[in-house]
Amino acid sequence: MESEAVKRERLRLKKESKKGKLNEWHAKKIALASEWIENETTQKSRRIIRGGVYMCELGETIRTEQGECGPVIVVSNDQINLSSGNVSIVPLTKNLKKKAIFKNGEIVTYLNEPRYHSHYFLFKNKYPFLDYDSAVLGEETKTVSKIRLKEHKGNIDIKDMEKIMIRIEWVFGLRKSLKK
């Protein structure tokens, strides 16, 4: 069993590590803000499209939010994307949480579909620009400045975008089920 002193030290080190990462993110955020100020007109006029997959500087996070620089899908409509300095995005993760099939309280197999209603799977064989099979995290929809969007990796097709948007609507209580 771990002593109280060891637990306190582990907690102190964890807090110190998080503080260092937040300080690093703060410096990056200042650099992004400066870049925005210098290039505001160019950034606002960037042609960002709905369904586009971009690498995005999400920054340091708290708990289990998606962070750092990773792939996202733009979900805001193209009229907003054309006129605003911000876009709405959902992050992707390579951590596919699959639905399990149980028998007598034991997991028998996993289905190739998401465990959570807010997730949607995108597969590398359909979207070769993805580095991995990925889960769209519909519950983590957020608005970011266009300055955070970096490399455009590719685009998601209309049918998959419709299914992603159904999940986002469900997250916000605009839909009772995932069925059309």
Contacts in CASP RR format, 6 or more apart in sequence:
PFRMAT RR
TARGET T0000
AUTHOR 0000-0000-0000
METHOD contacts of the structure
MODEL  1
MESEAVKRERLRLKKESKKGKLNEWHAKKIALASEWIENETTQKSRRIIR
GGVYMCELGETIRTEQGECGPVIVVSNDQINLSSGNVSIVPLTKNLKKKA
IFKNGEIVTYLNEPRYHSHYFLFKNKYPFLDYDSAVLGEETKTVSKIRLK
EHKGNIDIKDMEKIMIRIEWVFGLRKSLKK
18 60 0 8 1.000
21 60 0 8 1.000
22 60 0 8 1.000
24 60 0 8 1.000
25 59 0 8 1.000
25 60 0 8 1.000
28 57 0 8 1.000
28 59 0 8 1.000
29 59 0 8 1.000
32 57 0 8 1.000
32 145 0 8 1.000
32 147 0 8 1.000
32 148 0 8 1.000
33 147 0 8 1.000
35 147 0 8 1.000
36 43 0 8 1.000
36 145 0 8 1.000
36 147 0 8 1.000
39 147 0 8 1.000
43 85 0 8 1.000
43 145 0 8 1.000
43 146 0 8 1.000
43 147 0 8 1.000
44 83 0 8 1.000
44 84 0 8 1.000
44 85 0 8 1.000
44 146 0 8 1.000
46 146 0 8 1.000
46 149 0 8 1.000
47 81 0 8 1.000
47 82 0 8 1.000
48 54 0 8 1.000
48 74 0 8 1.000
48 81 0 8 1.000
48 87 0 8 1.000
48 146 0 8 1.000
48 149 0 8 1.000
49 74 0 8 1.000
49 78 0 8 1.000
49 81 0 8 1.000
49 155 0 8 1.000
50 74 0 8 1.000
50 75 0 8 1.000
50 76 0 8 1.000
50 77 0 8 1.000
50 78 0 8 1.000
50 81 0 8 1.000
50 161 0 8 1.000
51 73 0 8 1.000
51 74 0 8 1.000
51 75 0 8 1.000
51 155 0 8 1.000
51 156 0 8 1.000
51 161 0 8 1.000
52 73 0 8 1.000
52 74 0 8 1.000
52 152 0 8 1.000
52 153 0 8 1.000
52 154 0 8 1.000
52 155 0 8 1.000
52 156 0 8 1.000
53 71 0 8 1.000
53 72 0 8 1.000
53 73 0 8 1.000
53 92 0 8 1.000
53 127 0 8 1.000
53 129 0 8 1.000
53 130 0 8 1.000
53 152 0 8 1.000
53 153 0 8 1.000
53 154 0 8 1.000
53 155 0 8 1.000
53 156 0 8 1.000
54 71 0 8 1.000
54 72 0 8 1.000
54 74 0 8 1.000
54 89 0 8 1.000
54 149 0 8 1.000
54 150 0 8 1.000
54 151 0 8 1.000
54 152 0 8 1.000
54 153 0 8 1.000
55 69 0 8 1.000
55 70 0 8 1.000
55 71 0 8 1.000
55 72 0 8 1.000
55 149 0 8 1.000
55 150 0 8 1.000
55 151 0 8 1.000
55 153 0 8 1.000
56 69 0 8 1.000
56 70 0 8 1.000
56 71 0 8 1.000
56 72 0 8 1.000
56 89 0 8 1.000
56 91 0 8 1.000
56 144 0 8 1.000
56 148 0 8 1.000
56 149 0 8 1.000
56 150 0 8 1.000
57 68 0 8 1.000
57 69 0 8 1.000
57 148 0 8 1.000
57 150 0 8 1.000
58 65 0 8 1.000
58 66 0 8 1.000
58 67 0 8 1.000
58 68 0 8 1.000
58 69 0 8 1.000
58 70 0 8 1.000
58 72 0 8 1.000
58 91 0 8 1.000
58 144 0 8 1.000
58 148 0 8 1.000
59 67 0 8 1.000
59 68 0 8 1.000
59 69 0 8 1.000
60 67 0 8 1.000
60 68 0 8 1.000
61 67 0 8 1.000
65 140 0 8 1.000
66 91 0 8 1.000
66 93 0 8 1.000
66 137 0 8 1.000
66 140 0 8 1.000
67 91 0 8 1.000
69 150 0 8 1.000
70 91 0 8 1.000
70 92 0 8 1.000
71 91 0 8 1.000
71 92 0 8 1.000
71 130 0 8 1.000
71 131 0 8 1.000
71 134 0 8 1.000
71 153 0 8 1.000
72 89 0 8 1.000
72 90 0 8 1.000
72 91 0 8 1.000
72 92 0 8 1.000
72 144 0 8 1.000
72 149 0 8 1.000
73 89 0 8 1.000
73 90 0 8 1.000
73 92 0 8 1.000
73 136 0 8 1.000
73 156 0 8 1.000
73 161 0 8 1.000
73 164 0 8 1.000
74 81 0 8 1.000
74 87 0 8 1.000
74 88 0 8 1.000
74 89 0 8 1.000
74 149 0 8 1.000
75 88 0 8 1.000
75 89 0 8 1.000
75 90 0 8 1.000
75 141 0 8 1.000
75 161 0 8 1.000
75 164 0 8 1.000
75 165 0 8 1.000
75 168 0 8 1.000
76 84 0 8 1.000
76 87 0 8 1.000
76 88 0 8 1.000
76 89 0 8 1.000
76 143 0 8 1.000
80 87 0 8 1.000
80 88 0 8 1.000
81 87 0 8 1.000
85 145 0 8 1.000
85 146 0 8 1.000
86 143 0 8 1.000
86 144 0 8 1.000
86 145 0 8 1.000
86 146 0 8 1.000
87 143 0 8 1.000
87 144 0 8 1.000
87 146 0 8 1.000
87 149 0 8 1.000
88 141 0 8 1.000
88 142 0 8 1.000
88 143 0 8 1.000
89 141 0 8 1.000
89 142 0 8 1.000
89 143 0 8 1.000
89 144 0 8 1.000
90 136 0 8 1.000
90 137 0 8 1.000
90 138 0 8 1.000
90 140 0 8 1.000
90 141 0 8 1.000
90 142 0 8 1.000
90 164 0 8 1.000
90 168 0 8 1.000
91 137 0 8 1.000
91 140 0 8 1.000
91 142 0 8 1.000
92 122 0 8 1.000
92 130 0 8 1.000
92 134 0 8 1.000
92 135 0 8 1.000
92 136 0 8 1.000
92 137 0 8 1.000
93 134 0 8 1.000
93 135 0 8 1.000
93 137 0 8 1.000
94 131 0 8 1.000
94 132 0 8 1.000
94 133 0 8 1.000
94 134 0 8 1.000
94 135 0 8 1.000
95 135 0 8 1.000
96 114 0 8 1.000
96 121 0 8 1.000
96 133 0 8 1.000
96 134 0 8 1.000
96 135 0 8 1.000
97 114 0 8 1.000
97 115 0 8 1.000
97 116 0 8 1.000
97 119 0 8 1.000
97 135 0 8 1.000
98 110 0 8 1.000
98 111 0 8 1.000
98 112 0 8 1.000
98 113 0 8 1.000
98 114 0 8 1.000
98 115 0 8 1.000
99 110 0 8 1.000
99 111 0 8 1.000
99 113 0 8 1.000
99 114 0 8 1.000
99 115 0 8 1.000
100 107 0 8 1.000
100 109 0 8 1.000
100 110 0 8 1.000
100 111 0 8 1.000
100 115 0 8 1.000
101 107 0 8 1.000
101 108 0 8 1.000
101 109 0 8 1.000
101 110 0 8 1.000
101 111 0 8 1.000
102 108 0 8 1.000
112 121 0 8 1.000
113 121 0 8 1.000
114 120 0 8 1.000
114 121 0 8 1.000
114 135 0 8 1.000
116 139 0 8 1.000
117 167 0 8 1.000
117 170 0 8 1.000
117 178 0 8 1.000
118 137 0 8 1.000
118 138 0 8 1.000
118 139 0 8 1.000
118 167 0 8 1.000
118 168 0 8 1.000
118 170 0 8 1.000
118 171 0 8 1.000
119 135 0 8 1.000
119 136 0 8 1.000
119 137 0 8 1.000
119 138 0 8 1.000
119 167 0 8 1.000
120 135 0 8 1.000
120 136 0 8 1.000
120 138 0 8 1.000
120 160 0 8 1.000
120 163 0 8 1.000
120 164 0 8 1.000
120 167 0 8 1.000
121 133 0 8 1.000
121 134 0 8 1.000
121 135 0 8 1.000
121 136 0 8 1.000
122 130 0 8 1.000
122 133 0 8 1.000
122 134 0 8 1.000
122 135 0 8 1.000
122 136 0 8 1.000
122 156 0 8 1.000
122 160 0 8 1.000
123 130 0 8 1.000
123 133 0 8 1.000
124 130 0 8 1.000
124 131 0 8 1.000
124 132 0 8 1.000
124 133 0 8 1.000
124 134 0 8 1.000
127 154 0 8 1.000
127 156 0 8 1.000
129 153 0 8 1.000
129 154 0 8 1.000
130 153 0 8 1.000
136 164 0 8 1.000
136 167 0 8 1.000
138 164 0 8 1.000
138 167 0 8 1.000
138 168 0 8 1.000
138 171 0 8 1.000
139 171 0 8 1.000
141 168 0 8 1.000
141 171 0 8 1.000
156 164 0 8 1.000
166 175 0 8 1.000
166 178 0 8 1.000
166 180 0 8 1.000
167 178 0 8 1.000
169 175 0 8 1.000
170 176 0 8 1.000
170 177 0 8 1.000
170 178 0 8 1.000
END
